[in-house]
């Protein structure tokens, strides 16, 4: 198929890039504004993909750690459907196959499935048509949703804003991937023209910045949309420091290269040196070498090296430059902390929705590239915001009072691992929430964005270690449930369920097992004793992250409360649990939706659905199709306390705990109704008790019913 811009023909009538103000105007005026913002965001995103010149550009990976661009073209549309369904604001999917295929894959977390052998990508035409269907669904929802002012994060409109701002994130991240494609795979056009201004770079210098006390974080009644990590409170006293007047230019970074910066280990962190030697990097990512000279890759063109533009580097390269600069200058040079960047940001007294024109190369208000580092001045400094993102030395974490949004629990928490450093200030293509003062985005230190850096002379010390204990309350509670002590003489529940599964499946091949709703993974580990391959899948990335950490590191430390703020520290240890004598590489933990699994999850001898069915939106749909993923004679084990709640399952979808024509229907009867067509029940139901510890003096004591079924 010939892929051309006409395939995605779309007229962009209005470039709306500023995030809406959520506490002004009438509900109907705000509804119209949100509809326009949504439409403009879709138009702009599709316009970006018109720069792809050939089919390979859609389906070949720009870098191994990301999906091909066809994934991201569909991903942002599927996000709207997935979040509206999670919020129970719509009840039907638009295209289950596309939505399962493009659901997950932003950061190269261990549970991201980046193996192309597991994907059958839809065509560009199919995804484009899918985007148009989703657009119609979302437009209809916006036009009919209840809306009250001000909009807050419990509002239905918040989910729409979540989807819009998510697409604006991928407008930028997709532009980075396009910039990493072979130049022959893209087509330059006037809509994405680079800055024409180039020259030699100005000489950089350090300028004094007075110390101050800062209160970071915003309240939940803030007037702008925000991601979860922006809320809360963090008070910090910033000591006086000095900061570079300009971002580090290509020319200034070349002095580090000329000093054999890429060959001198002492200027790199251990992690950075491991990356540099493994990647065999010799120059910044977007420099193009012919062996003697360098050219520069913008998003769509190769141009003469703009020496006075900011250098684009990852965090490792920025840190190495600072260590070199410290050595040659005799000063304590380092990346600024998040708080130090905010000290510079105080010089700009407006934020994106309120400015007349952008006070920096940001928000797509000027060019589709960087520009000279002395082009935008605010007081003593240039490029306080915009041009390129600025790496900081601060690993991202939540502020005091941080809480996740219930419809997007894995936006921030997987990055709270000490391995993701904050970037601040935005780039030329940062729009929407990306461009506001309070935005907090972080990437792994070896990742590339449109990101550079400025340096500071500072005595600030940044903690760069991994977060030592899991303090997410729910995750820690389930780590204790899976790997902690037994209480009241009740056997460990995930282990007990695993033993039931192993006993029930002993007459099968025990080749492949699927643990659906695996939580933090104990049952998956136990099943790996006998099964050659185990897939552990959970909807929560927070749970999967903990399971993967235990698999990779052998230990997970976590905090369990005793009373109030007091608590104990505990450790889940593979050796102490007896897992060191099995091949835990047999287990693959991934994030997924039990009601919309990818096609690759099939051909199992055993499927275990532990305490799952009463947490599904449509358990009948799940149960009526699960046989398709089992081999003939395969075993299905279901446990559940049958705790039906409309919070999770609409009452019309309850399997039991209801009355039909005045007669009581229990869940066991409901299970039989759905499963008898494709399964035979192979043993009588049994009760399996479990205890979940909340504090030292509060426990949940429940009893699940376990049923075992064999595929006919």
PASESE-706459 format. One line per 4 residues: number of its first residue (from 1); for each residue x, y, z of C-alpha. Coordinates in steps of 0.5 Angstrom, whole numbers, padded with zeros to 4 digits. Layout:
N
NUM	X/Y/Z | ...
END
This chain:
712
1	0000/0000/0000 | 0003/0007/-0002 | 0002/0011/0004 | 0002/0019/0003
5	0000/0025/0006 | -0007/0024/0003 | -0009/0018/0007 | -0009/0022/0013
9	-0012/0029/0009 | -0014/0033/0015 | -0016/0041/0015 | -0013/0044/0021
13	-0017/0050/0022 | -0015/0053/0028 | -0009/0051/0032 | -0011/0051/0040
17	-0005/0049/0044 | -0007/0053/0051 | -0010/0048/0056 | -0017/0051/0058
21	-0018/0055/0065 | -0023/0050/0069 | -0026/0055/0074 | -0029/0061/0069
25	-0035/0061/0064 | -0041/0058/0064 | -0042/0050/0063 | -0044/0051/0056
29	-0039/0056/0054 | -0034/0051/0057 | -0037/0045/0053 | -0036/0048/0047
33	-0029/0050/0049 | -0027/0043/0051 | -0030/0040/0044 | -0026/0045/0040
37	-0020/0044/0044 | -0021/0036/0043 | -0022/0037/0036 | -0016/0042/0035
41	-0012/0037/0039 | -0014/0031/0034 | -0012/0035/0028 | -0006/0037/0030
45	-0004/0030/0032 | -0006/0027/0025 | -0002/0033/0022 | 0004/0031/0025
49	0004/0024/0022 | 0003/0027/0015 | 0010/0028/0015 | 0011/0020/0014
53	0013/0019/0007 | 0013/0011/0006 | 0010/0005/0009 | 0017/0003/0013
57	0016/0009/0017 | 0010/0007/0020 | 0012/0000/0022 | 0019/0000/0023
61	0022/0002/0030 | 0026/0008/0030 | 0029/0006/0036 | 0029/-0001/0040
65	0026/0001/0046 | 0019/0004/0043 | 0014/0001/0039 | 0013/0003/0031
69	0009/0010/0030 | 0003/0006/0028 | 0002/0004/0035 | 0002/0011/0037
73	-0002/0013/0032 | -0008/0009/0035 | -0005/0009/0042 | -0008/0016/0044
77	-0015/0015/0041 | -0015/0008/0045 | -0013/0012/0051 | -0020/0016/0051
81	-0024/0009/0050 | -0020/0006/0055 | -0021/0011/0060 | -0028/0013/0059
85	-0030/0005/0060 | -0025/0005/0066 | -0029/0011/0069 | -0036/0007/0067
89	-0038/0013/0063 | -0039/0009/0056 | -0040/0001/0056 | -0038/-0001/0049
93	-0031/-0001/0046 | -0030/0002/0039 | -0025/-0004/0036 | -0023/-0009/0042
97	-0017/-0011/0037 | -0014/-0005/0036 | -0015/-0003/0043 | -0012/-0009/0046
101	-0006/-0008/0041 | -0005/-0001/0042 | -0006/0000/0050 | 0000/0000/0053
105	0008/0002/0052 | 0010/0008/0054 | 0016/0007/0058 | 0021/0001/0057
109	0018/-0002/0063 | 0020/-0009/0064 | 0012/-0011/0063 | 0012/-0007/0056
113	0011/-0012/0051 | 0016/-0009/0046 | 0017/-0016/0042 | 0014/-0015/0035
117	0013/-0022/0034 | 0007/-0021/0039 | 0004/-0016/0034 | 0000/-0016/0028
121	-0001/-0009/0027 | -0007/-0006/0023 | -0006/-0002/0017 | -0005/0005/0017
125	-0012/0006/0014 | -0015/0002/0019 | -0012/0006/0025 | -0014/0012/0021
129	-0021/0010/0021 | -0021/0008/0028 | -0019/0015/0030 | -0025/0018/0026
133	-0030/0013/0030 | -0027/0015/0037 | -0027/0022/0035 | -0034/0021/0034
137	-0036/0018/0040 | -0032/0023/0044 | -0035/0029/0041 | -0042/0026/0042
141	-0040/0025/0050 | -0037/0032/0050 | -0044/0034/0047 | -0048/0030/0052
145	-0044/0030/0059 | -0046/0033/0065 | -0042/0039/0066 | -0042/0044/0072
149	-0037/0049/0074 | -0031/0049/0076 | -0029/0043/0073 | -0025/0038/0078
153	-0022/0031/0077 | -0028/0028/0079 | -0032/0031/0073 | -0033/0027/0067
157	-0030/0033/0063 | -0023/0031/0067 | -0023/0024/0063 | -0024/0028/0057
161	-0018/0033/0059 | -0014/0027/0061 | -0015/0024/0054 | -0013/0031/0051
165	-0007/0032/0055 | -0005/0025/0054 | -0005/0026/0046 | -0001/0032/0047
169	0004/0028/0051 | 0005/0024/0045 | 0005/0030/0040 | 0012/0031/0043
173	0014/0024/0044 | 0012/0022/0037 | 0016/0028/0034 | 0022/0025/0037
177	0021/0018/0034 | 0020/0022/0027 | 0026/0025/0029 | 0030/0019/0030
181	0027/0016/0023 | 0032/0016/0017 | 0031/0022/0013 | 0029/0019/0007
185	0023/0016/0011 | 0020/0023/0012 | 0018/0029/0008 | 0019/0037/0010
189	0013/0041/0010 | 0012/0049/0011 | 0007/0047/0017 | 0013/0044/0021
193	0019/0049/0019 | 0025/0050/0023 | 0028/0056/0025 | 0032/0060/0020
197	0037/0063/0025 | 0044/0060/0026 | 0050/0063/0028 | 0056/0062/0033
201	0054/0061/0040 | 0055/0067/0045 | 0060/0065/0051 | 0056/0062/0057
205	0057/0065/0064 | 0055/0064/0071 | 0050/0069/0074 | 0048/0069/0082
209	0041/0067/0084 | 0039/0069/0091 | 0036/0063/0095 | 0029/0063/0097
213	0024/0059/0101 | 0019/0055/0096 | 0012/0052/0097 | 0012/0047/0091
217	0005/0043/0089 | -0002/0045/0087 | -0008/0044/0091 | -0014/0040/0088
221	-0018/0046/0086 | -0013/0049/0082 | -0016/0052/0075 | -0012/0048/0070
225	-0012/0041/0069 | -0006/0037/0072 | -0003/0030/0073 | -0003/0027/0079
229	0004/0028/0081 | 0003/0036/0081 | -0001/0036/0087 | 0001/0036/0094
233	0006/0040/0098 | 0013/0040/0098 | 0017/0046/0102 | 0024/0047/0101
237	0029/0052/0103 | 0034/0053/0097 | 0041/0056/0098 | 0044/0061/0094
241	0047/0058/0087 | 0049/0061/0080 | 0046/0058/0074 | 0049/0059/0067
245	0046/0065/0063 | 0044/0060/0057 | 0043/0053/0056 | 0049/0049/0054
249	0049/0050/0046 | 0052/0045/0041 | 0058/0049/0041 | 0059/0049/0048
253	0058/0042/0048 | 0063/0041/0043 | 0069/0043/0048 | 0067/0037/0052
257	0067/0032/0046 | 0074/0035/0044 | 0077/0034/0051 | 0075/0026/0050
261	0069/0027/0054 | 0066/0020/0051 | 0072/0017/0053 | 0074/0019/0060
265	0070/0014/0065 | 0071/0019/0071 | 0066/0024/0068 | 0061/0019/0068
269	0056/0016/0073 | 0057/0008/0073 | 0050/0008/0070 | 0052/0013/0065
273	0058/0010/0063 | 0055/0003/0062 | 0050/0006/0057 | 0056/0010/0054
277	0060/0004/0053 | 0054/-0001/0051 | 0051/0004/0046 | 0058/0006/0043
281	0056/0013/0043 | 0061/0018/0040 | 0056/0025/0039 | 0049/0027/0041
285	0044/0024/0038 | 0042/0029/0033 | 0048/0030/0030 | 0050/0027/0024
289	0057/0025/0022 | 0061/0024/0016 | 0067/0023/0019 | 0070/0030/0019
293	0064/0034/0020 | 0057/0035/0023 | 0051/0036/0021 | 0044/0037/0025
297	0038/0033/0025 | 0032/0037/0026 | 0025/0033/0026 | 0025/0033/0018
301	0031/0036/0015 | 0039/0035/0016 | 0042/0042/0016 | 0048/0046/0017
305	0050/0045/0025 | 0047/0051/0028 | 0052/0052/0033 | 0048/0057/0037
309	0042/0052/0038 | 0042/0048/0045 | 0045/0041/0045 | 0040/0035/0045
313	0043/0030/0050 | 0040/0025/0055 | 0041/0026/0062 | 0047/0022/0062
317	0051/0026/0057 | 0049/0032/0061 | 0051/0030/0068 | 0058/0028/0064
321	0059/0035/0062 | 0058/0038/0069 | 0063/0033/0072 | 0068/0035/0066
325	0066/0042/0067 | 0067/0042/0075 | 0074/0039/0074 | 0076/0044/0069
329	0073/0050/0072 | 0075/0048/0080 | 0067/0049/0081 | 0062/0045/0084
333	0058/0044/0077 | 0052/0040/0077 | 0045/0040/0074 | 0040/0044/0077
337	0035/0041/0082 | 0028/0042/0081 | 0027/0047/0086 | 0033/0051/0083
341	0029/0051/0076 | 0023/0054/0080 | 0028/0059/0083 | 0029/0061/0075
345	0022/0060/0073 | 0020/0066/0078 | 0022/0071/0073 | 0016/0069/0069
349	0010/0072/0072 | 0005/0069/0067 | 0003/0062/0065 | 0001/0059/0059
353	-0006/0060/0059 | -0006/0067/0060 | 0000/0070/0056 | -0001/0074/0050
357	0005/0071/0047 | 0010/0066/0049 | 0016/0068/0053 | 0020/0063/0050
361	0020/0058/0044 | 0015/0054/0047 | 0007/0052/0045 | 0009/0051/0038
365	0008/0059/0037 | 0015/0060/0033 | 0018/0054/0030 | 0018/0047/0029
369	0025/0046/0032 | 0030/0049/0037 | 0033/0056/0036 | 0039/0061/0038
373	0040/0060/0046 | 0040/0068/0046 | 0034/0069/0043 | 0029/0069/0049
377	0031/0073/0055 | 0028/0074/0061 | 0032/0078/0066 | 0039/0075/0067
381	0037/0069/0064 | 0035/0066/0057 | 0031/0060/0055 | 0028/0060/0062
385	0022/0056/0059 | 0022/0053/0052 | 0027/0051/0046 | 0029/0045/0049
389	0027/0041/0056 | 0032/0042/0061 | 0035/0036/0065 | 0035/0036/0073
393	0039/0032/0078 | 0032/0031/0081 | 0029/0024/0081 | 0021/0025/0080
397	0017/0023/0087 | 0011/0025/0089 | 0010/0031/0094 | 0007/0030/0101
401	-0001/0029/0100 | 0000/0025/0093 | -0005/0021/0091 | -0007/0017/0084
405	-0013/0019/0080 | -0017/0012/0080 | -0018/0012/0072 | -0010/0013/0071
409	-0006/0010/0077 | 0000/0008/0073 | 0001/0015/0070 | 0007/0017/0075
413	0008/0011/0080 | 0012/0007/0076 | 0017/0013/0075 | 0018/0013/0083
417	0024/0009/0082 | 0030/0013/0083 | 0031/0012/0075 | 0027/0017/0072
421	0030/0025/0073 | 0025/0031/0072 | 0025/0035/0066 | 0023/0042/0066
425	0021/0048/0062 | 0018/0045/0056 | 0021/0045/0049 | 0019/0048/0042
429	0013/0043/0041 | 0011/0043/0049 | 0003/0045/0048 | -0003/0044/0053
433	-0001/0042/0060 | 0006/0040/0058 | 0008/0048/0057 | 0005/0050/0064
437	0009/0052/0070 | 0007/0046/0075 | 0008/0041/0070 | 0012/0035/0072
441	0015/0030/0067 | 0021/0025/0068 | 0024/0020/0063 | 0029/0015/0064
445	0036/0018/0064 | 0038/0014/0058 | 0032/0017/0054 | 0032/0022/0049
449	0027/0028/0048 | 0028/0035/0045 | 0032/0036/0052 | 0038/0039/0053
453	0041/0043/0060 | 0043/0049/0063 | 0048/0048/0069 | 0049/0051/0076
457	0054/0052/0081 | 0051/0049/0087 | 0052/0046/0094 | 0045/0042/0093
461	0045/0035/0094 | 0040/0030/0090 | 0039/0023/0093 | 0040/0019/0086
465	0039/0012/0090 | 0033/0008/0088 | 0027/0009/0093 | 0029/0004/0098
469	0022/0002/0101 | 0015/0001/0097 | 0010/0006/0101 | 0004/0006/0096
473	-0001/0004/0101 | -0005/-0001/0097 | 0001/-0004/0094 | 0005/-0005/0100
477	-0002/-0008/0103 | -0002/-0013/0098 | 0006/-0015/0098 | 0004/-0017/0105
481	-0002/-0021/0103 | 0002/-0025/0098 | 0009/-0025/0102 | 0008/-0023/0109
485	0006/-0027/0115 | 0000/-0031/0116 | -0006/-0029/0121 | -0011/-0033/0125
489	-0008/-0040/0123 | -0011/-0038/0116 | -0006/-0041/0110 | -0003/-0036/0105
493	-0008/-0035/0100 | -0005/-0034/0094 | 0000/-0040/0095 | -0007/-0044/0097
497	-0010/-0042/0090 | -0003/-0044/0087 | -0004/-0051/0090 | -0011/-0052/0088
501	-0009/-0050/0081 | -0003/-0055/0081 | -0007/-0061/0084 | -0013/-0059/0079
505	-0008/-0059/0073 | -0004/-0065/0074 | -0007/-0069/0069 | -0006/-0064/0064
509	0001/-0062/0060 | 0003/-0056/0065 | 0006/-0053/0059 | 0003/-0046/0060
513	-0001/-0042/0065 | -0005/-0036/0066 | -0005/-0032/0072 | -0011/-0027/0071
517	-0011/-0021/0076 | -0004/-0023/0079 | -0003/-0017/0083 | 0004/-0017/0086
521	0005/-0024/0083 | 0005/-0030/0089 | 0001/-0035/0085 | 0005/-0034/0079
525	0011/-0035/0082 | 0008/-0042/0085 | 0005/-0044/0079 | 0012/-0043/0076
529	0015/-0049/0080 | 0011/-0054/0075 | 0009/-0050/0069 | 0014/-0049/0063
533	0011/-0042/0062 | 0007/-0037/0066 | 0004/-0031/0064 | 0002/-0026/0070
537	-0003/-0020/0068 | -0006/-0015/0072 | -0010/-0009/0070 | -0005/-0005/0075
541	0002/-0003/0073 | 0003/-0001/0080 | 0002/-0009/0082 | 0006/-0011/0076
545	0012/-0006/0078 | 0012/-0010/0085 | 0012/-0017/0082 | 0017/-0015/0076
549	0022/-0012/0082 | 0022/-0018/0086 | 0023/-0022/0080 | 0029/-0018/0077
553	0032/-0016/0084 | 0030/-0022/0088 | 0027/-0017/0094 | 0022/-0012/0095
557	0022/-0008/0101 | 0015/-0005/0103 | 0012/-0001/0109 | 0006/-0004/0113
561	0003/0001/0118 | 0001/-0001/0125 | -0003/0005/0127 | -0003/0012/0125
565	0004/0014/0122 | 0007/0008/0125 | 0009/0002/0122 | 0014/-0004/0120
569	0019/-0005/0115 | 0018/-0012/0111 | 0022/-0016/0106 | 0019/-0020/0100
573	0025/-0025/0099 | 0026/-0030/0093 | 0031/-0034/0097 | 0027/-0034/0104
577	0020/-0036/0100 | 0024/-0042/0097 | 0023/-0039/0090 | 0031/-0039/0088
581	0030/-0047/0086 | 0026/-0045/0080 | 0027/-0042/0074 | 0023/-0035/0075
585	0025/-0033/0068 | 0019/-0038/0066 | 0014/-0032/0069 | 0012/-0026/0064
589	0009/-0020/0068 | 0005/-0016/0064 | 0000/-0010/0065 | -0007/-0012/0061
593	-0015/-0012/0061 | -0018/-0019/0063 | -0024/-0017/0059 | -0020/-0015/0053
597	-0013/-0019/0052 | -0009/-0019/0046 | -0009/-0025/0042 | -0002/-0027/0044
601	-0005/-0029/0051 | -0008/-0036/0049 | -0007/-0044/0048 | -0006/-0045/0056
605	-0007/-0051/0060 | -0009/-0047/0066 | -0012/-0041/0067 | -0013/-0038/0074
609	-0018/-0032/0075 | -0017/-0030/0083 | -0022/-0026/0086 | -0023/-0023/0079
613	-0030/-0024/0077 | -0033/-0019/0082 | -0028/-0013/0080 | -0030/-0014/0072
617	-0035/-0009/0069 | -0038/-0015/0065 | -0036/-0022/0068 | -0041/-0025/0063
621	-0037/-0023/0057 | -0031/-0025/0060 | -0033/-0032/0062 | -0037/-0033/0056
625	-0030/-0032/0052 | -0025/-0035/0056 | -0025/-0042/0053 | -0022/-0039/0047
629	-0016/-0038/0051 | -0015/-0045/0053 | -0013/-0052/0050 | -0018/-0058/0049
633	-0018/-0061/0056 | -0015/-0054/0059 | -0017/-0052/0067 | -0020/-0046/0069
637	-0020/-0044/0076 | -0024/-0039/0079 | -0024/-0036/0086 | -0028/-0030/0089
641	-0032/-0028/0095 | -0037/-0025/0091 | -0037/-0018/0093 | -0041/-0015/0088
645	-0041/-0007/0088 | -0044/-0003/0083 | -0037/0001/0084 | -0034/-0004/0080
649	-0040/-0008/0076 | -0046/-0005/0074 | -0052/-0009/0078 | -0055/-0011/0071
653	-0048/-0015/0070 | -0048/-0018/0077 | -0048/-0026/0076 | -0051/-0027/0082
657	-0053/-0024/0089 | -0060/-0022/0085 | -0067/-0024/0085 | -0070/-0026/0078
661	-0078/-0026/0078 | -0077/-0026/0085 | -0073/-0032/0086 | -0066/-0031/0089
665	-0060/-0033/0084 | -0053/-0034/0087 | -0047/-0033/0084 | -0045/-0040/0083
669	-0051/-0041/0079 | -0049/-0035/0075 | -0043/-0039/0074 | -0046/-0045/0072
673	-0051/-0042/0067 | -0045/-0038/0063 | -0040/-0044/0063 | -0044/-0050/0062
677	-0044/-0049/0055 | -0036/-0050/0054 | -0034/-0053/0061 | -0035/-0059/0065
681	-0035/-0058/0073 | -0029/-0063/0075 | -0030/-0062/0083 | -0035/-0059/0088
685	-0034/-0052/0090 | -0029/-0051/0096 | -0029/-0045/0101 | -0022/-0042/0101
689	-0021/-0036/0107 | -0016/-0031/0107 | -0014/-0025/0111 | -0012/-0018/0109
693	-0008/-0014/0114 | -0010/-0007/0114 | -0006/-0005/0121 | -0004/-0008/0127
697	-0011/-0009/0130 | -0015/-0009/0123 | -0016/-0014/0119 | -0020/-0016/0113
701	-0023/-0024/0114 | -0026/-0026/0108 | -0028/-0033/0105 | -0028/-0034/0097
705	-0031/-0040/0094 | -0027/-0044/0089 | -0030/-0047/0083 | -0026/-0052/0078
709	-0028/-0053/0071 | -0025/-0057/0065 | -0026/-0055/0058 | -0030/-0060/0054
END
